[in-house]
Amino acid sequence: MGQEPSVCEESVYNNIYRTHAEGLRNYLYYKFGDMQRAEDIVHDSFVKLWSLCSTVVYKKVASFLYSISRNLMIDTLRNKKVALKFEKGLVKEQDNEDPYFKLRTKEFQLKLESVISDLPEKQREAFLMNRIDKLTYKEIAIRLEVSETAIEKRISKALIKLNSITEIKNFSI
């Protein structure tokens, strides 16, 4: 039986970082809605991993990172409302667009962001992982450690809520 790699070895640690950092950042962003904080928390999580490397079992390093990062993010957001912010570029603007079109587009984008932000955390998280990361239900279920059926229900409920918003249904650009 082969010996498990040590998380304290620099090459193993660097490989763990390359493998998990981006997914961890995306997970935090989708769950909490703040990209800058997500990046900071990922950094802090890896610092914590390095400081505790001798106590972390290699096979459980992903679980350790996700747990630590989730707890750190919750600590930083304890008394603040989560507001989801999309990166610019959701709707491409052209210089020759009329001002009314730009205004209506901006209003629509803000309303959509608001509706998605107001979704329950688990629904928002699964919905964004599916729509933005293009992860399958199975991949999301594995990352969140729940059943595929649970993910189907979460995304379905999110879509129902999005479709039931009359401002979005009736909004025209």
N, C-alpha and C positions, 0 to 999 in steps of 0.2 A: 504494500500500500504506500503510495507516494506521499511525500510530505507536502502539506499545504503551504503556498507562498506566504511570506511575511509581509504584512501591510507596511512595516517599517523599512522595507527595502525601497530605495529611491525609485528604481525602475518600475517596481510593482505599483508604488504609490502614483507615479506619473501616468501609468497605464490606467489606473482607476480613475484619475482625473479626466483623462481623454475620453474614457468610456462613459462617464456619468455626469460630468459637469453641465453639458448643454441640456440633457433631458431633465436634470434636477432644476435648472434655471427655468425651463419651460413649465415644469410642474408647478413651481412656486408662483410663476407669473399667472398661470391659468387659475390657480387656486385663490390667490390673493389680489391679483390685478395691479401689481406695481413692479415694473421691470427693473428699475434701479435697485429697489430693495431686494428683489429676487437675486440679482447679481451679487449684491453685498452679502446676502445670506449664504449663497453658494460658497463664496470665498471663506466666510467664517466657518462654515461646516467642514470644509477641507482643512482648515487650520486646526479645528477641534479633532478631526480624524487623525491628523499628524501627531497631535499631542497625546492622543490615546491609542496610537497605532499598535502598541504592544498588547493591548487588551481586546482589540477588535479582531474577530475571526474573519478570515478572508472571504469565506462563503457568505457571510452576513454583512459585508461592507455596504452593499446597496441599501439594504434595509436600515442600517445604521445611519447612512447619509440622509435618507429621506425622513427618518424620524427626527434626527437632530435639526435638519433644516426646517421642517414643519414647526417644531417647537420654538425655534429661534424666531421664525416669522410671526407666529402667534404672539410671542412676547413683545415684539415691536409694534404690533397692531392692536394690542389688547383693548384699548378704549377708542379706537378710531373706526369709522365706517369705511368699508372697502369700496373704492370707486375704480371701476375697470376703465383703463385707458388703452385705446388701440393706437398702434403706431400710425403715423401719417402715411398716406398712400392707400388707404382703404378705398377712397374714391379719388381717382386721378383728376386733377384740375388742369385745364388748358388756359392759356393766357387770353384767348379770344372768347371765353365764355361770358355770357352776360351776368351782371351782378345778381339778378333775381335767381338765376340758376345756382350760382354759388351759395347764396343765402339758403335756399331750399335744401341743397345738398348738405350743407353744414347742419341745418336743423334736423334733417333726417339722420345724419351720422350721430349727432348728440342723443337723439331719441333712442336709436338702436343701442348705443353704448349704455344708456340708462336702463333700458329693458334687460339687457344681458347682465348688467351689474346687479339688478334686483332679483335675478334668478337665485334660487337656493344654491349654496356653495357646491354641493355635489352635482347638481344638474349643470351648473355653469362650467365646472371643471371638466366633466365628461364631454359636454357639448363643444367646448373650445378645443379640447384635445382631438376630437373627431374632425371638426371643421377647419382648424388652423394647422395642426400638426399632421392631419390626414391619417391618423391612427385608426386601425380597425377596432371594432368593439372588443375583439379578443385581446388585442395589444393593450387597450385601455384597461380592461379587466385585470390583466396581469400586473400592470403598473400600480393600479389602485388596490390590488389584492381583494377583489370582489368577483362575483360571478358575471359571466357575460350577459346573462338575463338582467342583472341589476343595471348594467351599463345601458342595455337596450331601453329599459324603463326610464332611466334618467334622461337620456337623449330624447326619447319620445315625449316625455313630460315637458322638457325644455321647448321642443318644437311646438307643442300644443300651446304653451304660454306665449311664445313669440307670435304664433298665428292668431291668437285671440286678441291681440292688441290692435284696437281699431285704428289708432293713429298710424300704425305701420301699415296695416292692411289697406287703408284708404289714402295713404300718402302717395302723392305723385310728384315727380320731378319734371 
